[in-house]
Amino acid sequence: NNNNNNNNNNRISNIYHYPSLGFRRMTRRATAPFAGQQQHRYLSSTSSSSHHYPRLPLQILPSVQTALDEQRPVVALESTIVGLGLPWPENVQLCRSVATILRRRGVEPATLALRDGVVRIGLTTDELEDLGQAPRSRVTKCSTRDLPWLVAQGRSSSDGNHPQQQQDKPHWGVTTVASTMVLAHQAGISTFVTGGIGGVHRGGHDSLDISADLLELARTPVVVVSAGIKSILDIPKTLEVLETQGVPTAAYQTRDFPAFFSPTSGVTAPARVESADQVAAAFQAARQLQLPHGMLVAVPNPDAAEGPVVETAIHDALAAAHEQGIHGNAVTPFVLQRVADTTGGASLRSNLKLVERNAEVGAEIAVAIAQQRQQQQRESRKVYMSTTTTNDNDNDEIHQLKSRVVVMGGIVQDTVAKPQSKLLLGTSNPASSLESDGGVGRNIAEALGRLGSQPTLFSAVGNDVKGQAILQRLQSSECQVRFSPGSVPVIEHQNTASYIAVLDHEGDLHTACADMDILQHISIPSEEHLRDAEFLILDANPPLESLHQAAQRAHDLGVAVLLEPTSVPKAKDIALRPDILCAMTDGWDTSEEEVTAIDQDDELIRELCRKLLFKMNPAGAHLLVTRGKHGLFYASKTTNSDEEDPFHYQQYDVQEPVSVVLNATGAGDTLTGAFVHALLVGNSMEAAIQKGMQCAALSLKSRDRAVSPKLSLAG
């Protein structure tokens, strides 16, 4: 490919990627997190320079992750009220009560905290109990400013740099309103229920003691449902600051702004909302306007404490805090505890009731937001993906969205279940399960998108939540996979493809079920889509006739065709049909015994590659054989060379072996995507192969995703 006198040498005519059985064996053992392990989501960033840093993982409780994946409503809950705000056992009892209120309304609760410096989105029952009973020495109040310190300290402890900090019991960072908003938004949670927000402290004009909650409301798009502003604060000045920051603030079904312990403050609310649907519509409108702020919804306390008594107790508590030199973030918990003691528990009972009422309203808002989003997505799909015919406007849009690489293949949701002990047949088994996005075509498109190649994907999904969620994630700013009219039809009365694997207790495959009928509806790229493309990548999931039509169309337009045949049986099916992929190969017939022997016999690899290359495109062809831990074998055929033997072979060994393989389900797909990306940016064949192997290694180390999110940093 170094012959500068022949431009065709810089372009791959046809590539046939054959997955040898060695790689297939490696994928049989499940490597996903099970029993008690959390799923990860990565903090996104708005900083123009922060893409140089690996993103911070969030450990998400599986039940919360499932709800997010299925686009069901989730409500975030702060942990300060558990670790510092209320005494035990009332703190834990309140959490259970709130969780029950939310779940009865179809909403998944997620208590946010940091455990030994690791961000947790959702806590287990045992963790809530431990946090609720933890002494102050094991609990740190964590606002937005404290997040970096606690995360860094947690890493230092886990690295063994500070062995004196390592304890049998975890150290907790409990989130405030501000930090809960930040982490909830990063996890994809739009609704947050709390007791009351912080604000401008009394005497704030002298002390400048203003809560970070107000700043976070101005820059983080989360709906905060509270009982208004804590009555120990200066409510009029707090509302002035919110107005200055442009934060939409409303009282729920009242015009008098609530004051935490009291349903009234004597201050008129900036706005009044009557229903959860009204709040959700306003929140969605703010997103469409691309406004950065959140929203504050103040709900009147249904069990008000006696106003004059509480007000007197607040004044006394503030005076005591001043006398004792208590300041900063220690003031609020001190004053609330002092008020509770002074009022004989009346304020505590009121506090519990207002949080429960806030949970009821917050659940309704979360449900309304989820429903309105789903409706918008349905409308969007009707416009952008359900179109199966094109017109002039469609062609204009296709031209605007043209990609240098087009991928045609399956979108599948994978579910893997592993029993906690030896598998018992004929009965239910306690198990852990993991759902993840899959499908060879989808995986390749994600790898290309994360590396920056912005592929256009052709596939098909059902009119269900699974399909919607997968498409939404592919279109995220990190993946950047493109769709154009008709490229991903939404098929009514069909399920998005799914694959369910049941493992034994050692992690080996016991049985599996696949619902793949919808893949018969995968759309075929038109000439308009392919005209500006350099590569068409196919997986073997579409019908054979569709593959033939796509490959022939691309070949006629001079587009390089690459096939990832998905599995050994599908590879044989395709190669045995000379009328199907004539743009690539006339077929290949070999016995199962020969296939099995590939890993053990280098000479047999050469013989089989030569046999296949001889039948592929006479103008030149390339073959990549993945060999698992043994690396990759590359074979090619050239016809414009003076050399007597047109066949060339090269073995590429793994440069940095992966000591512990965490997930092999998407490594081959990642290799394919990274290989093509490297060619698109001008790399040589050898450099592209090395790039593919390096990126595949990243996916081998990605515990819970087929394609490693770290590819976004490797482009």
GIMO-V723745 format. One line per field, one symbol per residue. phi: phi as a letter, one per 40 degrees, with the letter a starting at -180 (. if undefined). psi: psi as a letter, one per 40 degrees, with the letter a starting at -180 (. if undefined). burial: 1 if it has 16 or more other ideal C-beta (glycine too) atoms within 10 Angstrom, else 0. Layout:
BEGIN
phi->???
psi->???
burial->???
END
This chain:
BEGIN
phi->.ccccbccccbccabbcbccccccccccccbccbfgcccbbbccabccbcccbccccbcbddccccccccgccbbcbcbccccbcbcccdccccdcccccdcccbgbccacbabbfgbcbbhbcccccccccbccdcbbbcbcdccdccccccccccccgcbccccbccccbbcccdcccddcccccgbbbbbacaccacccgccccfcbccdcccccbbcbcbbacgcdccbccdcccccccccgccbaccfabcccbgcbcbbgbcccabbbaccccccccccccccfccccbbbbbcccbcccddccccccdcccccccccgcagcccccccccccccccggccccccccccccccccccccccccccccccccccccccbbccbbbbccccccdcccdbcbbbbicbbccbbbbccadcbcgacbdabbbbacahdccccccdcccchcfcbbbaabccacdcdcccccccccccfccbbdgcbccccfbcddabbbbccccgcccaabbbbdcccbdcbccccccdccbbbbbbcccddcccdccccccdccgccbbbbcgacdcccdcccbcccbccbachabacccccccdccbcccdcccccccccccdcchabbbbcbgccgabbbabbbbbcccbccbbacbcccbdccbccabcbccccdcccdcdccccgccdccccccccccccccccccbbcbccccccbc
psi->eeheehddeehhdihhhhhiddddddedhieihigeiiiiihhiiehdeeeeiiihihhhhddddddddefihhhihieddddddiiiedddddddddddddddefhhihhhihhfehhhghiiddddddddehideehhhhaddeddddddddddddeedgdeehidiihhhhiaddddddddddefhehhhaciiiahihedddefghiedddddeehghhhhifahheeigddddddddddefhhhiihfiehhifcdieieehhidihieidddddddddddddefieiaihhhhiheghihdddddddddddddddddefhiaeeddddddddddddefedddddddddddddddddddddddddddddddddddddddeeheiiadddddddddeiiehhhhaihihhhhhhieahhhieiihhiiihiihahdddddddddddeeegihhhaiiigiddddddddddeidddfhiiihedgihhifiihiihhhhiieeeihdiiihgedeeeehihhidddedeidihhiiediidddddddddddddefhhhhhhediddddddddegeedfdedieihhiidddddeddehdddddddddddddeaheeiiihhhhfbeebhhhiihiefieidhehiihhhihdgihdhhdhededdddddddddddddeeiiddddddddddddddddehdeidhheeddee.
burial->0000000000011111111111110110011111000111111100000000001111111101111110111111111111111100011101100110110010111111111111111110001111110100001111110110011011001000000000000111111111111111111111111111111111010000111111011111111111111111111011101100001111110101111111111010110010011111011101000000111111111001100011101100110010000000101111111111011001110111111111111111111111001000100010011110010001000100011111111111111111100010000000110111111111111111111011111111111101111111110001111111111111100111111111100000000000100110111111001100111111111100011101111110001111111101011101101001111111110100001011100000100111011011100111111111011111111100000000000001010001001111111111111111111100001001111111111111110111111111010
END
